[in-house]
């Protein structure tokens, strides 16, 4: 079994004072990042240090597939680290810390949000990276599908839940033109329904990740894998208890 952790933004404490922070993305979608989806660099360092000290293995998506579908073993202490949306802080702060620790992470990319050219790091907004910046970090990150332009919400529904099945399938295909891992998905905002699952199945997806907390085993539905959101204010002891309980 293994836990999957999800992060969005890793920032120094002094950058976490003004909330919510508007997002800035290439396709013009407007939203804001709430404080619970940020994590401080100091907490993130402590969390990585704990995983390192405990000899945790950071899984790849290929290893997850082999574990779930081919009965291949994984180390007893295994964790899947994931990031959503590709904000600048992922490059500015998370990438060097993960690289220093020798850790691997999987990133779910909204390809329609990516810029054609890099922008200077802007603390005042949650700006998304460019394609070239992501390609320069493949020694730490691997990239999978988080939609092309369907990362949008209306109340407790994501766009995949109100658009037609054909349009959702076309959006998945558009994202897959860029991401190397074409059969793994993360539900935007964690919102989905049975039609969403059915479309993923029809389009050949083998894994999909929710934001429901808990451990994943071979009995977990592979298109409803669980992920623990790590909020900015989680004490280190609470983080440790995710793995000790």
N, C-alpha and C positions, 0 to 999 in steps of 0.2 A: 504494500500500500504506500501511498505518497500523498503529501499535501501539495497544493498549488497555491502560490501567493501571487496577488496582483497588485501592481503599483501603477501610478499615473505620473506624478511629479515628485521628484526628490529635490528639495531646496534648503538652503540655509535658513535658520530660524528668522533672521531679519527680513527675509522675503515672504514670510508667512503672515504678516501683520494685516494686510489689506485684503479682505475677502468680501464677496466672491471675486475671482479674477476672470475677466473676459478671455475667451479663446480667440486666437487669430489663425485662420486656416485659408488655404488657397481658394477653395470654392465659395467662400463668403458665408458659410453657415455660422449663425450667431448663437452662442450659448455662454455659460460661465462655469468655471471649475469651482465646486464647493470645497471648503477647507478639509472635510474628511478624506478627500481624494489626494491630498498632499501628504508627504512624509518629510520629516526634517533630515538633513544630511547626518546630524549627530545620531539620531535614532537608527538610520539606515546603516551607518558604520557599526553600531553596536549589534544590529541584527546580523549583518554579514560576519562580524567577528564571532558571534555565537555559533553560526552555522559552520564556520571554518574550524573553530575549536572542537566542535562535536563531530568533525569529519563527515559533514553532509556532502553528498554527491548531487550536483545540479544536473537535472535531467535534460536531455534534448527531446524534441517531439518524436523523433524516430525511436528513441528508447521507450517512450510512452506507448507508441503503437506496438512495438515488439512485446512489451509487457502485457498489454491488453489483448492482443490478437494472436500472438505466436507463443504465448506462455513462457516468454523469456524472463529470466530473473532480473531484478534490479537490486542495487545495494539496499540493505535494510534501512539505512539512513539516506533517503532520497527526497529531494524537493524539486519541484518545477517552479522556477521564477519567471513571471510574466510581466510585461508592461503593455499598456494600452495607449494608443493614439499618437505616440511619437512626439511628445513635446520637447522643446529645446533643452530642458533640464535633464532629459535622459542622456543627451550627449555631454552637457556641461558638467554634471555631477555624478549621475549613476554609472555611466560607462567607465570612467577612470577607477571608480571604487570597485566595480565588478572585475575589471581587468586586473587590478592589484591583487584581489582575492583569488584569482584564477577561476572565477565562476562564469557560467553560461546562463543566458536568459533568452526567452522566446518573446517576440514582440508582435502584437496584433496591429496591423497597419490599415488606416483609412486612406487609401491611395488618392482619392479625390481631394484630400486635405493637404497633401504634400506640395511644397513649393518647388518650382523649377530651379531656383537659385537659393543658396543659403542667405539667411538674414543674420545680422548681429544679434547676439543674445539680448533679449528684452525682458527684464524682470517684471515689468508692469503688466504684462499679458502672458497668457499661456499660448505661446506661438508654436506651431508645428514645424518640424525639420523639413529639409529638402531630400530628394531622392539620393543625391550624391553623398550627403552626410550619412544617411543610413548605410549606403554601400561601403563607406569607409570604416564601419564598425562591425563588420561580419566576423571578426575574430572573437567577439563576445555575443553578438545578437544574431538570431535567426528570425525570419519574417514570415508571418502567415496572415490570413484573411480577416479583416475587420470591416468589410464593405468598401465600396468605392465612394458613393455619395449617399449611402443609406444610413449613415451614422447620424440620425436625427430622431427626435422624440416629440411626442404629444401626450402630455400627462404620463401615464404608466405604459404607454405603447411606443415601440420603436417603429421606424418607417417600414420595416419588413412586414409588420403586422397589419398595415393598412393599404399598402400598395399591392398590385396584382402579383401572383406567383411568377408570371413571366418576367415582370420588371425586376423583381428581386433576384431571379436567376441571372438575368442580364447584368445586374450590378455585381453579383458574385464573380461572374466571368470577367468583368472589367477589372476588378481588383486582382484576379488571378493572372492577368497579363503582366503584372509587375512582381507580386510576391513569389518567392521561390517555392514555398510550401503551400500547395494548392488544395489540400484536402483537410485543412484544420481551420476552425473558425472560432471567434469569440463573439458572443451576443452583445451588441452595443447596449450599454446601460444595464446589461443583464436581463433585458426584456425579450421574451419570445413566447410563442405559442406552438401548438401542435403543427399548424401549417408551416411555420418556420422550420421545424424539425423535418417535416416531410420534404420540403424543398431542398434542404441540405442533403438529405438522403438521395433524392433524385439526381442531384448534381454531383454525387460522388464523394461527398465529405465523409470522413471517417471519425473525426473528433470535433467536438464543440464544447466550449467552456462557458459556464454560467458565472454568476457571482454569489451562488449559494455556498455557504461555508461547509467545510468538512473534508474528511479524507477520501481519497479515491482508491477503489479496489477493482478487481476484475469483475465485480458484480455491479459496479456503477455504470449506468447507461452511458456509452461512449459519446453520445451527442448531448449529454447533460452532465458533463464533468464539473466537479465542484472547485471553486476558488475562494480563498480567504482574502478579502480586501484588507490591506494593512493601513489603518488610518494614521493621521499625523500624531495623535496623542496616545498611541498604544504603549503602555509601559513595557520595558524589556521583559519583566517577569511574565506578563500576559503573552508576549510573543513566544517565550520559551515554553509556556504551557500548551501552546498549539502542538508542540512536538512531544511533550512529555506525558500528556494525558491520553 
